[in-house]
């Protein structure tokens, strides 16, 4: 699904890169993306549904 507002990282707001891994599920494909800030993101239907690991992004 292509949207006008592609998903971005909740830690740094950078647009997401292509998925490192993609797996089918009964709810739609689950994608795993590594952001440039170091955060691993879990996406389903172009929505971030989870994160894992630390981020190199320094919060204000």
Phi, psi and omega in degrees: 000127179259130179240163177288333180242090181296154181298151178228166182289132179289343181274320186234352179069012178285142176301146185282150178273172175301151183295145174281333183205147180218133183224136178288149173214170181293342180261002184117170183296140174254125182245142177247124186233138175258117180283160178295340178278355177104348182284137171269133181240143176248123182240147172215130183055042179061024175239138176287118181250356178186161176224160178210143175084172182280167175237148177274357181287128180270117178292146181294000000 
